[in-house]
Amino acid sequence: MNLPSKNQTIAKNGIEPTSNYLIFQLGSYPWQDQLEATSGSGILHEAQHEVFNAMDGVASYSIFPSGFARQKNKDLNRKDVRIYEMDSEVPEYSHPDGHRWAGVSNEYVNKFISDHEKMVYDYMLEVENTLEAGSEIKLFIAHHTCINSIIAKKVMERRAANGYSVPPIVIFLHGTAMIMMVNELREASLIESGELAPSDRKWPSSFHKQLTELGVFDDCSKSGNANLAYAISEENMDVFSDLFPQFDKERFILANPGFNSCFFPRPHMKLKDVLKEANLRHLGLTKDKSYDLRTDYKHMVVFVGQFVGWKRIDAVLRAASIWEAEFGDELLTLIVGKQKKEYNIELQNLNESLGNKNTCFVGPLLQPELAKLFAAASVCTFPSKAEPFGMVLIECLACGVPVVGADSGGPKDFMTNDVGYLVPESDDIEFFSEQLAKAVIKAIKEDWKTKMSEECIKVATPFSNTRKTKKLLEDTRELIGRTI
């Protein structure tokens, strides 16, 4: 499917091409850093980039956006990475107030796309002509379904127009972008039927419309379109197929994320020692409500996730009021994650109104810090509704810790009662929270951690990032060879 490449002319003029299989990745979120929290897809992008570059005969080059916190990113000076520097935090897709891509304007989105188009185009040529000595990029991976798919399409149109090769495009189908497009179409339908006034619309974005008009997913065999799709779960594939039914279902590759090497059992580490080392602080809404955490707890429950509605942190807080009544001051509940101001206020007010005394908000943490907390926990809980995959569940299992989640979405693909429990779905938040609490209380009283640890590790082992990434590239190259 490649067009004649100007790089071929360069090679003929004396530059010997490298033998590397070149991969170019475009990310939607920052890579994890002490100054900048990120979502799971940012962590996954970074982890896969590093694994690709550790493989013989493979080289990965990446671009990702970064917010003001990194102060022009002086901490990252690498030839294999470029950063799109922003003067604000990077917007997120599933913002709790329901606005398009965290409420940013059309002008903001258009500038983001045009800036990236130029940056990606220029960096690809730098890779091919300088960094990899006249070779061609063989694979383009766009993380997330919306903006980066648009950017990829525009970049490839420009490359084709200028006579450069057009590599196959893979779209990585992370869940949050598709949730946004589902909401777009749902509200558009309600407006068309007269059930919703246009002025009451919470999801005015038009990414699905733009992608449809550009034909990104129309013909998978066409150069410059999306040729393959990575789906993090079977359900992920189904949601995408509903959004873009014209996409060839034979072009999906199941791409379950993998856990990083920092997640492993630490059976000899005591909770008291882990808490002392972590030196955690409850981040209250005001200075007088913030405090250092005690370190003498007997048990710990951990939640980690973005502060968005579908993660159901409110259910964790309601459930915590029940298990606090059961265990009193012996049990600590940690709420770990990037805190959005408005939703953080709402959740902390709920936490206070419930009378929770040992349920604490500690902000985002880096993965090595999380790994130690997971390993020291009695049980972890992630009750997201229709979680696209559930990477944090796998990370906990890798640490030998059982998990209580929700019986929907990606976790159904790997969770069994031998490694925890999935609470049946219910739209009744009080009932769901009660069932969540019962499962967590049962896990602690019956010491699931001791009984299930070995099976937890066994279930997680096939999901190591190194193993998953190598298999993903093998499947990709094989499918490209057969169909493109």
Buried (B, 14 or more C-beta within 10 A) or exposed (E): BBBEBBBBEBBEEEBEBBEBBBBBBBBBBBBBBEEBBBBBBBBBBBBBBBBBBEBEEBBBBBBBBBBBBBEEBEEEEEEBBBBBBBEEBBBBBBBBEBBBBBEBEEEBBEEBBEBBBEBBBEBBBBBBBEBBBBBBBBBBBBBBBBBBBBBBBBBBBBBBEEEBBBBBBBBBBBBBBBBBBBBBBEBBEBBEEEEBEEEEBEBBBBBBEBBBEBBBBBBBEEBBBBBBBBBBBBBBBEBBBEBBEEBBEEBBBBBBBBBBBBBBBBEEEEBBEBBEEBEBBBBBBEEEEEEEBEBEBBBBBBBBBBBBBBBBBBBBBBBBBBBBEBBEEBBBBBBBBBBBEEBBEBBBEBBBEBEBEBBBBBBBBBBEBBBBBBBBBBBBBBBBBBBBBBBBBBBBBBBBBBBBBBBBBBBBBBBEEBBBBBBEBBEEEEEBBBBBBBBBBEBBEEEBBEEBBEBBBEBBEEBBBBEBBBBBBEBBBEBBEEBB
